[in-house]
């Protein structure tokens, strides 16, 4: 199981990187812009996928779960086949000019990018632990709530994360707050959101903590490709 987990994680990481590069090719290889879009899309897809799997497996209705899984996979592949082709608007997208100051600081940017990449590994390895195990914490002692309540909390939290990803990666927030400042602030807030559930695993604590954590997760996923570009 450990070998399979490592292999699956490596494969998903490779697919994420390649998919991000393919999506960025529609925007003059603007990886930061593609990353900001993928953060919103990832949380929206998770919010849709969570209740479908719950209602498909809650009553041993494997047929419904299988059909839903097939529909999600088919829709994803169809969307990917459409997005992999070159857009007609590609030639109309202006290519950002590289200023002399940015060319002068290019070595520093590469070094900062390497430091950010190395520090992002421990951060990313723990990003999805709480959303994954939240239903288990919510339905276990001493909380002992219904699985439906856990799914509702998870779905609402993921939707809130999708909204926060769209808002905090917008031009207004990036120009007023700055992507690096926003990323650091939400990293700290996400870490603080995990403290109370560890010591007080009760519904009134787990639910709001899940919402706060997913709200922080949105900007973290959306800005992970933008932050190295400005360091």
Short mmCIF file of the C-alpha atoms (twelve columns), coordinates in Angstrom:
data_MODEL
# 
_entry.id   MODEL 
# 
loop_
_atom_site.group_PDB 
_atom_site.id 
_atom_site.type_symbol 
_atom_site.label_atom_id 
_atom_site.label_alt_id 
_atom_site.label_comp_id 
_atom_site.label_asym_id 
_atom_site.label_seq_id 
_atom_site.Cartn_x 
_atom_site.Cartn_y 
_atom_site.Cartn_z 
_atom_site.pdbx_PDB_model_num 
ATOM 1   C CA . UNK A 1   0.000   0.000  0.000   1 
ATOM 2   C CA . UNK A 2   2.869   2.390  0.722   1 
ATOM 3   C CA . UNK A 3   4.449   1.738  -2.674  1 
ATOM 4   C CA . UNK A 4   1.113   2.246  -4.384  1 
ATOM 5   C CA . UNK A 5   0.586   5.500  -2.516  1 
ATOM 6   C CA . UNK A 6   3.991   6.811  -3.543  1 
ATOM 7   C CA . UNK A 7   3.449   5.766  -7.161  1 
ATOM 8   C CA . UNK A 8   -0.029  7.308  -7.248  1 
ATOM 9   C CA . UNK A 9   1.208   10.541 -5.703  1 
ATOM 10  C CA . UNK A 10  4.075   10.779 -8.171  1 
ATOM 11  C CA . UNK A 11  1.732   10.125 -11.101 1 
ATOM 12  C CA . UNK A 12  -0.772  12.736 -9.923  1 
ATOM 13  C CA . UNK A 13  1.997   15.270 -9.403  1 
ATOM 14  C CA . UNK A 14  3.281   14.645 -12.923 1 
ATOM 15  C CA . UNK A 15  -0.217  14.970 -14.386 1 
ATOM 16  C CA . UNK A 16  -0.810  18.205 -12.467 1 
ATOM 17  C CA . UNK A 17  2.427   19.710 -13.750 1 
ATOM 18  C CA . UNK A 18  1.864   18.640 -17.346 1 
ATOM 19  C CA . UNK A 19  -1.777  19.709 -17.270 1 
ATOM 20  C CA . UNK A 20  -0.785  23.104 -15.902 1 
ATOM 21  C CA . UNK A 21  1.766   23.574 -18.673 1 
ATOM 22  C CA . UNK A 22  -0.752  22.562 -21.336 1 
ATOM 23  C CA . UNK A 23  -3.321  24.978 -19.928 1 
ATOM 24  C CA . UNK A 24  -0.702  27.731 -19.768 1 
ATOM 25  C CA . UNK A 25  0.017   27.280 -23.472 1 
ATOM 26  C CA . UNK A 26  -3.383  28.864 -24.149 1 
ATOM 27  C CA . UNK A 27  -2.168  32.068 -22.474 1 
ATOM 28  C CA . UNK A 28  1.296   32.603 -23.991 1 
ATOM 29  C CA . UNK A 29  2.764   30.121 -21.473 1 
ATOM 30  C CA . UNK A 30  1.564   32.232 -18.555 1 
ATOM 31  C CA . UNK A 31  1.847   29.554 -15.854 1 
ATOM 32  C CA . UNK A 32  0.770   31.952 -13.111 1 
ATOM 33  C CA . UNK A 33  -2.536  32.698 -14.842 1 
ATOM 34  C CA . UNK A 34  -3.194  29.006 -15.458 1 
ATOM 35  C CA . UNK A 35  -2.416  28.226 -11.824 1 
ATOM 36  C CA . UNK A 36  -4.915  30.806 -10.611 1 
ATOM 37  C CA . UNK A 37  -7.619  29.259 -12.782 1 
ATOM 38  C CA . UNK A 38  -6.782  25.707 -11.735 1 
ATOM 39  C CA . UNK A 39  -7.152  26.563 -8.039  1 
ATOM 40  C CA . UNK A 40  -10.762 27.632 -8.548  1 
ATOM 41  C CA . UNK A 41  -11.510 24.653 -10.795 1 
ATOM 42  C CA . UNK A 42  -9.987  22.132 -8.377  1 
ATOM 43  C CA . UNK A 43  -12.065 23.245 -5.398  1 
ATOM 44  C CA . UNK A 44  -15.229 23.499 -7.487  1 
ATOM 45  C CA . UNK A 45  -14.704 19.957 -8.755  1 
ATOM 46  C CA . UNK A 46  -14.076 18.701 -5.222  1 
ATOM 47  C CA . UNK A 47  -17.301 20.334 -4.028  1 
ATOM 48  C CA . UNK A 48  -19.242 18.555 -6.785  1 
ATOM 49  C CA . UNK A 49  -17.490 15.212 -6.377  1 
ATOM 50  C CA . UNK A 50  -17.924 14.958 -2.579  1 
ATOM 51  C CA . UNK A 51  -21.751 14.723 -2.338  1 
ATOM 52  C CA . UNK A 52  -21.988 12.510 -5.431  1 
ATOM 53  C CA . UNK A 53  -19.727 9.863  -3.935  1 
ATOM 54  C CA . UNK A 54  -21.459 10.109 -0.550  1 
ATOM 55  C CA . UNK A 55  -24.948 9.541  -1.903  1 
ATOM 56  C CA . UNK A 56  -23.665 6.829  -4.226  1 
ATOM 57  C CA . UNK A 57  -21.978 4.829  -1.468  1 
ATOM 58  C CA . UNK A 58  -24.060 5.646  1.615   1 
ATOM 59  C CA . UNK A 59  -26.653 2.991  0.763   1 
ATOM 60  C CA . UNK A 60  -24.362 0.534  -1.006  1 
ATOM 61  C CA . UNK A 61  -25.630 1.875  -4.302  1 
ATOM 62  C CA . UNK A 62  -22.483 1.070  -6.226  1 
ATOM 63  C CA . UNK A 63  -24.293 1.366  -9.571  1 
ATOM 64  C CA . UNK A 64  -25.079 5.033  -8.978  1 
ATOM 65  C CA . UNK A 65  -21.547 5.629  -7.749  1 
ATOM 66  C CA . UNK A 66  -20.094 3.934  -10.821 1 
ATOM 67  C CA . UNK A 67  -22.311 5.859  -13.229 1 
ATOM 68  C CA . UNK A 68  -21.475 9.125  -11.470 1 
ATOM 69  C CA . UNK A 69  -17.777 8.323  -11.594 1 
ATOM 70  C CA . UNK A 70  -18.044 7.503  -15.290 1 
ATOM 71  C CA . UNK A 71  -19.910 10.747 -15.968 1 
ATOM 72  C CA . UNK A 72  -17.336 12.829 -14.101 1 
ATOM 73  C CA . UNK A 73  -14.435 11.114 -15.861 1 
ATOM 74  C CA . UNK A 74  -16.100 11.450 -19.268 1 
ATOM 75  C CA . UNK A 75  -16.848 15.129 -18.726 1 
ATOM 76  C CA . UNK A 76  -13.282 15.746 -17.568 1 
ATOM 77  C CA . UNK A 77  -11.809 13.994 -20.604 1 
ATOM 78  C CA . UNK A 78  -14.111 15.854 -22.993 1 
ATOM 79  C CA . UNK A 79  -13.173 19.181 -21.427 1 
ATOM 80  C CA . UNK A 80  -9.493  18.239 -21.570 1 
ATOM 81  C CA . UNK A 81  -9.762  17.270 -25.248 1 
ATOM 82  C CA . UNK A 82  -11.286 20.662 -26.010 1 
ATOM 83  C CA . UNK A 83  -8.729  22.586 -23.967 1 
ATOM 84  C CA . UNK A 84  -5.722  20.744 -25.385 1 
ATOM 85  C CA . UNK A 85  -6.327  22.266 -28.810 1 
ATOM 86  C CA . UNK A 86  -5.025  25.694 -29.633 1 
ATOM 87  C CA . UNK A 87  -7.483  28.465 -28.935 1 
ATOM 88  C CA . UNK A 88  -8.523  30.820 -31.722 1 
ATOM 89  C CA . UNK A 89  -7.907  33.758 -29.394 1 
ATOM 90  C CA . UNK A 90  -4.282  32.739 -28.821 1 
ATOM 91  C CA . UNK A 91  -2.900  35.142 -31.413 1 
ATOM 92  C CA . UNK A 92  -4.827  38.058 -29.893 1 
ATOM 93  C CA . UNK A 93  -3.359  37.611 -26.404 1 
ATOM 94  C CA . UNK A 94  -0.608  40.203 -25.887 1 
ATOM 95  C CA . UNK A 95  2.789   38.862 -24.948 1 
ATOM 96  C CA . UNK A 96  4.052   40.510 -21.737 1 
ATOM 97  C CA . UNK A 97  7.228   42.466 -22.310 1 
ATOM 98  C CA . UNK A 98  10.230  41.719 -20.128 1 
ATOM 99  C CA . UNK A 99  11.630  44.900 -18.660 1 
ATOM 100 C CA . UNK A 100 15.322  45.570 -18.215 1 
ATOM 101 C CA . UNK A 101 14.982  45.453 -14.435 1 
ATOM 102 C CA . UNK A 102 13.421  41.989 -14.550 1 
ATOM 103 C CA . UNK A 103 16.186  40.778 -16.861 1 
ATOM 104 C CA . UNK A 104 18.765  42.215 -14.499 1 
ATOM 105 C CA . UNK A 105 17.335  40.286 -11.540 1 
ATOM 106 C CA . UNK A 106 16.802  37.043 -13.427 1 
ATOM 107 C CA . UNK A 107 19.408  34.997 -11.442 1 
ATOM 108 C CA . UNK A 108 17.812  36.068 -8.153  1 
ATOM 109 C CA . UNK A 109 14.404  35.054 -9.463  1 
ATOM 110 C CA . UNK A 110 15.664  31.570 -10.328 1 
ATOM 111 C CA . UNK A 111 17.229  31.163 -6.881  1 
ATOM 112 C CA . UNK A 112 14.054  32.360 -5.188  1 
ATOM 113 C CA . UNK A 113 12.036  29.970 -7.309  1 
ATOM 114 C CA . UNK A 114 14.225  27.061 -6.160  1 
ATOM 115 C CA . UNK A 115 13.891  28.053 -2.507  1 
ATOM 116 C CA . UNK A 116 10.128  28.381 -2.861  1 
ATOM 117 C CA . UNK A 117 9.875   24.992 -4.574  1 
ATOM 118 C CA . UNK A 118 11.826  23.242 -1.814  1 
ATOM 119 C CA . UNK A 119 9.797   24.921 0.918   1 
ATOM 120 C CA . UNK A 120 6.541   24.166 -0.897  1 
ATOM 121 C CA . UNK A 121 7.015   20.391 -0.587  1 
ATOM 122 C CA . UNK A 122 6.334   20.191 3.189   1 
ATOM 123 C CA . UNK A 123 3.520   22.712 2.820   1 
ATOM 124 C CA . UNK A 124 1.801   20.879 -0.036  1 
ATOM 125 C CA . UNK A 125 2.228   17.461 1.624   1 
ATOM 126 C CA . UNK A 126 -0.079  18.553 4.447   1 
ATOM 127 C CA . UNK A 127 -2.584  20.685 2.516   1 
ATOM 128 C CA . UNK A 128 -5.222  18.017 1.923   1 
ATOM 129 C CA . UNK A 129 -4.880  16.035 5.158   1 
ATOM 130 C CA . UNK A 130 -7.586  17.930 7.026   1 
ATOM 131 C CA . UNK A 131 -10.190 18.019 4.191   1 
ATOM 132 C CA . UNK A 132 -9.607  14.298 3.574   1 
ATOM 133 C CA . UNK A 133 -10.012 13.180 7.181   1 
ATOM 134 C CA . UNK A 134 -12.619 15.762 8.174   1 
ATOM 135 C CA . UNK A 135 -15.625 13.410 7.641   1 
ATOM 136 C CA . UNK A 136 -13.901 10.792 9.809   1 
ATOM 137 C CA . UNK A 137 -13.215 13.302 12.594  1 
ATOM 138 C CA . UNK A 138 -16.733 14.697 12.356  1 
ATOM 139 C CA . UNK A 139 -18.405 11.278 12.671  1 
ATOM 140 C CA . UNK A 140 -16.081 9.755  15.303  1 
ATOM 141 C CA . UNK A 141 -16.047 10.149 19.067  1 
ATOM 142 C CA . UNK A 142 -16.354 12.545 20.805  1 
ATOM 143 C CA . UNK A 143 -18.097 14.386 17.963  1 
ATOM 144 C CA . UNK A 144 -20.322 11.511 16.731  1 
ATOM 145 C CA . UNK A 145 -22.293 13.425 14.100  1 
ATOM 146 C CA . UNK A 146 -24.085 12.051 11.060  1 
ATOM 147 C CA . UNK A 147 -22.170 11.485 7.807   1 
ATOM 148 C CA . UNK A 148 -24.642 13.740 6.000   1 
ATOM 149 C CA . UNK A 149 -23.731 16.655 8.262   1 
ATOM 150 C CA . UNK A 150 -20.051 16.049 7.571   1 
ATOM 151 C CA . UNK A 151 -20.662 16.015 3.815   1 
ATOM 152 C CA . UNK A 152 -22.665 19.243 3.996   1 
ATOM 153 C CA . UNK A 153 -19.902 20.946 5.953   1 
ATOM 154 C CA . UNK A 154 -17.283 19.656 3.509   1 
ATOM 155 C CA . UNK A 155 -19.234 20.734 0.429   1 
ATOM 156 C CA . UNK A 156 -19.939 24.217 1.770   1 
ATOM 157 C CA . UNK A 157 -16.313 24.590 2.839   1 
ATOM 158 C CA . UNK A 158 -15.005 23.596 -0.593  1 
ATOM 159 C CA . UNK A 159 -17.394 26.014 -2.289  1 
ATOM 160 C CA . UNK A 160 -16.196 28.767 0.038   1 
ATOM 161 C CA . UNK A 161 -12.640 27.839 -0.910  1 
ATOM 162 C CA . UNK A 162 -13.499 28.122 -4.604  1 
ATOM 163 C CA . UNK A 163 -14.948 31.601 -4.033  1 
ATOM 164 C CA . UNK A 164 -11.889 32.690 -2.049  1 
ATOM 165 C CA . UNK A 165 -9.603  31.312 -4.780  1 
ATOM 166 C CA . UNK A 166 -11.408 33.389 -7.387  1 
ATOM 167 C CA . UNK A 167 -11.407 36.526 -5.234  1 
ATOM 168 C CA . UNK A 168 -7.877  36.534 -3.838  1 
ATOM 169 C CA . UNK A 169 -6.322  35.714 -7.218  1 
ATOM 170 C CA . UNK A 170 -8.130  38.576 -8.935  1 
ATOM 171 C CA . UNK A 171 -6.294  41.651 -10.169 1 
ATOM 172 C CA . UNK A 172 -7.757  43.782 -7.389  1 
ATOM 173 C CA . UNK A 173 -6.401  41.646 -4.537  1 
ATOM 174 C CA . UNK A 174 -3.088  40.882 -6.215  1 
ATOM 175 C CA . UNK A 175 -2.402  44.581 -6.760  1 
ATOM 176 C CA . UNK A 176 -3.678  45.756 -3.368  1 
ATOM 177 C CA . UNK A 177 -2.368  42.930 -1.157  1 
ATOM 178 C CA . UNK A 178 0.356   41.285 -3.215  1 
ATOM 179 C CA . UNK A 179 0.531   37.555 -3.990  1 
ATOM 180 C CA . UNK A 180 3.430   36.859 -1.611  1 
ATOM 181 C CA . UNK A 181 1.798   38.635 1.339   1 
ATOM 182 C CA . UNK A 182 -1.492  36.881 0.643   1 
ATOM 183 C CA . UNK A 183 0.178   33.480 0.372   1 
ATOM 184 C CA . UNK A 184 2.113   33.863 3.634   1 
ATOM 185 C CA . UNK A 185 -0.922  35.139 5.537   1 
ATOM 186 C CA . UNK A 186 -3.146  32.272 4.443   1 
ATOM 187 C CA . UNK A 187 -0.417  29.710 5.170   1 
ATOM 188 C CA . UNK A 188 -0.274  30.929 8.763   1 
ATOM 189 C CA . UNK A 189 -4.064  31.097 9.067   1 
ATOM 190 C CA . UNK A 190 -4.451  27.576 7.661   1 
ATOM 191 C CA . UNK A 191 -1.958  26.271 10.211  1 
ATOM 192 C CA . UNK A 192 -3.835  27.983 13.030  1 
ATOM 193 C CA . UNK A 193 -7.110  26.478 11.799  1 
ATOM 194 C CA . UNK A 194 -5.719  23.001 12.528  1 
ATOM 195 C CA . UNK A 195 -4.883  23.666 16.180  1 
ATOM 196 C CA . UNK A 196 -8.384  23.790 17.674  1 
ATOM 197 C CA . UNK A 197 -9.713  20.634 15.941  1 
ATOM 198 C CA . UNK A 198 -6.756  18.681 17.325  1 
ATOM 199 C CA . UNK A 199 -7.554  19.663 20.907  1 
ATOM 200 C CA . UNK A 200 -11.334 20.110 20.695  1 
ATOM 201 C CA . UNK A 201 -12.797 17.647 18.142  1 
ATOM 202 C CA . UNK A 202 -16.393 18.790 18.555  1 
ATOM 203 C CA . UNK A 203 -18.912 19.731 15.831  1 
ATOM 204 C CA . UNK A 204 -18.991 23.416 16.789  1 
ATOM 205 C CA . UNK A 205 -15.207 23.508 16.378  1 
ATOM 206 C CA . UNK A 206 -14.647 21.087 13.489  1 
ATOM 207 C CA . UNK A 207 -17.213 22.665 11.160  1 
ATOM 208 C CA . UNK A 208 -16.062 26.312 11.319  1 
ATOM 209 C CA . UNK A 209 -12.426 25.182 11.292  1 
ATOM 210 C CA . UNK A 210 -13.073 23.271 8.068   1 
ATOM 211 C CA . UNK A 211 -14.620 26.375 6.494   1 
ATOM 212 C CA . UNK A 212 -11.692 28.566 7.532   1 
ATOM 213 C CA . UNK A 213 -9.183  25.994 6.310   1 
ATOM 214 C CA . UNK A 214 -10.812 25.608 2.891   1 
ATOM 215 C CA . UNK A 215 -11.076 29.384 2.541   1 
ATOM 216 C CA . UNK A 216 -7.311  29.477 3.086   1 
ATOM 217 C CA . UNK A 217 -6.829  26.543 0.721   1 
ATOM 218 C CA . UNK A 218 -8.280  28.504 -2.194  1 
ATOM 219 C CA . UNK A 219 -5.587  31.224 -2.346  1 
ATOM 220 C CA . UNK A 220 -2.855  28.675 -1.576  1 
ATOM 221 C CA . UNK A 221 -3.769  26.582 -4.600  1 
ATOM 222 C CA . UNK A 222 -4.394  29.594 -6.807  1 
ATOM 223 C CA . UNK A 223 -1.223  31.516 -5.973  1 
ATOM 224 C CA . UNK A 224 1.258   28.626 -5.842  1 
ATOM 225 C CA . UNK A 225 2.247   29.351 -9.435  1 
ATOM 226 C CA . UNK A 226 2.180   33.138 -9.098  1 
ATOM 227 C CA . UNK A 227 4.367   33.547 -6.021  1 
ATOM 228 C CA . UNK A 228 7.615   32.236 -7.603  1 
ATOM 229 C CA . UNK A 229 7.138   34.676 -10.496 1 
ATOM 230 C CA . UNK A 230 7.394   37.715 -8.240  1 
ATOM 231 C CA . UNK A 231 10.098  36.548 -5.836  1 
# 
